[in-house]
Amino acid sequence: MRIFGHPAHPLMVHFPISLWALTTMCDALALMGYTQVWGFSGLLLALGLAFAIPAMVIGLIDYTGIDDEAAPVANYHLLLMSSAWITYLASFLSRLDGTKLIDQPDLIPIALSGIGLCLMVLGGWYGGQLVYHHGVGTRFQNRKTSEN
């Protein structure tokens, strides 16, 4: 999927990636005793989860056009990034006390945030492989497809 001639998925993923990375950084700071960032961390996490949804929808649309050679890499990317979203969702849900965010840092949501970051980094690496090795979403991919 393209917006003004540019691939939309790479544009959209910058938001959840940066928000989740900041979430995990704030969680680490909260764990080290800087508890004032704990509430901000929950907000960043919620925003990252929300911004990830359109990025995932666009990614799924793009997934339908992946060629057979890139499909295994796309499958790993999809699995890892979906797992990251689910792990960050679990981190968010474990921060709730009813409908309110807990006000003190807790080890379980912080650990889930760290796991989510690891999954996101690995999934992002596979996403980079799709673009830089397989040419997915580039003009190279379009030429490759039209040559066949």
C-alpha positions as CSV (number, residue, x, y, z in Angstrom):
1,M,0.0,0.0,0.0
2,R,1.3,3.4,-1.0
3,I,0.6,7.0,0.1
4,F,1.6,9.6,-2.4
5,G,3.8,7.1,-4.1
6,H,5.6,6.0,-0.9
7,P,5.2,2.7,1.0
8,A,2.9,3.3,3.9
9,H,3.9,0.5,6.3
10,P,7.5,1.8,6.9
11,L,6.0,5.2,7.6
12,M,3.5,4.0,10.1
13,V,5.8,1.7,12.1
14,H,8.0,4.5,13.3
15,F,5.3,5.6,15.8
16,P,4.8,2.3,17.7
17,I,8.5,1.5,17.6
18,S,9.5,4.8,19.1
19,L,6.7,4.8,21.7
20,W,7.4,1.2,22.8
21,A,11.1,1.8,23.0
22,L,10.4,4.9,25.2
23,T,8.0,2.8,27.3
24,T,10.7,0.2,28.0
25,M,13.2,3.0,28.8
26,C,10.8,4.6,31.2
27,D,10.1,1.2,32.8
28,A,13.8,0.7,33.3
29,L,14.1,4.1,34.9
30,A,11.1,3.4,37.2
31,L,12.7,0.1,38.2
32,M,15.9,2.0,39.1
33,G,13.8,4.3,41.5
34,Y,12.7,7.1,39.2
35,T,9.1,6.3,39.9
36,Q,7.8,9.6,38.5
37,V,8.1,8.3,34.9
38,W,5.9,5.2,35.7
39,G,2.6,7.0,34.7
40,F,4.2,8.4,31.6
41,S,5.3,4.9,30.7
42,G,1.7,3.7,30.7
43,L,0.6,6.5,28.5
44,L,3.4,5.8,26.0
45,L,2.5,2.1,26.0
46,A,-1.2,2.8,25.3
47,L,-0.3,5.1,22.5
48,G,2.1,2.6,21.0
49,L,-0.6,-0.1,21.1
50,A,-3.1,2.2,19.3
51,F,-0.6,3.4,16.7
52,A,0.4,-0.2,15.9
53,I,-3.0,-1.2,14.7
54,P,-3.0,0.8,11.5
55,A,0.6,-0.2,10.9
56,M,-0.4,-3.8,11.3
57,V,-3.4,-3.5,9.0
58,I,-1.3,-1.9,6.3
59,G,1.4,-4.6,6.8
60,L,-1.2,-7.3,6.3
61,I,-2.4,-5.7,3.1
62,D,1.2,-5.6,1.9
63,Y,1.7,-9.2,3.1
64,T,-0.7,-10.4,0.4
65,G,1.7,-9.2,-2.3
66,I,4.8,-10.9,-0.9
67,D,6.6,-13.2,-3.4
68,D,7.5,-16.8,-2.5
69,E,11.1,-16.0,-1.9
70,A,10.4,-13.4,0.7
71,A,7.5,-15.2,2.3
72,P,9.5,-17.0,5.0
73,V,11.1,-13.8,6.1
74,A,7.7,-12.1,6.1
75,N,6.2,-14.9,8.2
76,Y,8.9,-14.4,10.8
77,H,8.4,-10.6,10.8
78,L,4.6,-11.1,11.1
79,L,5.0,-13.6,14.0
80,L,7.5,-11.6,15.9
81,M,5.8,-8.2,15.6
82,S,2.4,-9.7,16.5
83,S,4.0,-11.3,19.5
84,A,5.6,-8.0,20.5
85,W,2.1,-6.3,20.3
86,I,0.5,-9.1,22.4
87,T,3.4,-8.8,24.9
88,Y,3.0,-5.1,25.2
89,L,-0.7,-5.5,25.5
90,A,-0.2,-7.9,28.4
91,S,2.2,-5.4,29.9
92,F,-0.5,-2.7,29.6
93,L,-3.2,-4.9,31.1
94,S,-1.0,-5.9,34.0
95,R,-0.7,-2.2,34.8
96,L,-4.4,-1.9,35.4
97,D,-6.3,-2.0,38.6
98,G,-9.8,-2.1,37.3
99,T,-9.9,0.7,34.8
100,K,-7.1,2.7,36.4
101,L,-3.4,2.4,35.9
102,I,-1.5,1.3,39.1
103,D,0.5,4.1,40.5
104,Q,3.6,2.2,41.6
105,P,6.1,0.3,39.3
106,D,5.6,-3.4,39.2
107,L,8.1,-6.1,38.0
108,I,5.6,-8.1,35.9
109,P,4.7,-5.3,33.5
110,I,8.3,-4.1,33.4
111,A,9.5,-7.6,32.5
112,L,6.8,-7.9,29.8
113,S,7.9,-4.6,28.4
114,G,11.5,-5.8,28.2
115,I,10.4,-9.0,26.4
116,G,8.2,-6.9,24.0
117,L,11.3,-4.8,23.2
118,C,13.4,-7.9,22.4
119,L,10.6,-9.3,20.1
120,M,10.2,-5.9,18.4
121,V,13.9,-5.5,17.7
122,L,14.1,-9.0,16.3
123,G,10.9,-8.5,14.2
124,G,12.2,-5.2,13.0
125,W,15.4,-6.9,11.8
126,Y,13.3,-9.2,9.7
127,G,11.3,-6.2,8.4
128,G,14.6,-4.7,7.4
129,Q,15.5,-7.9,5.6
130,L,12.3,-7.7,3.6
131,V,13.1,-4.2,2.4
132,Y,16.9,-4.3,2.0
133,H,17.4,-7.9,0.9
134,H,14.2,-8.7,-0.9
135,G,13.2,-5.2,-2.1
136,V,9.7,-5.4,-0.6
137,G,7.9,-2.1,-1.0
138,T,10.6,-0.7,-3.3
139,R,10.8,0.1,-7.0
140,F,13.1,-2.9,-7.2
141,Q,10.3,-5.2,-6.2
142,N,8.0,-3.6,-8.7
143,R,10.5,-4.2,-11.6
144,K,11.2,-7.7,-10.3
145,T,7.5,-8.5,-10.4
146,S,7.0,-7.0,-13.9
147,E,9.9,-8.9,-15.3
148,N,8.4,-12.3,-14.5
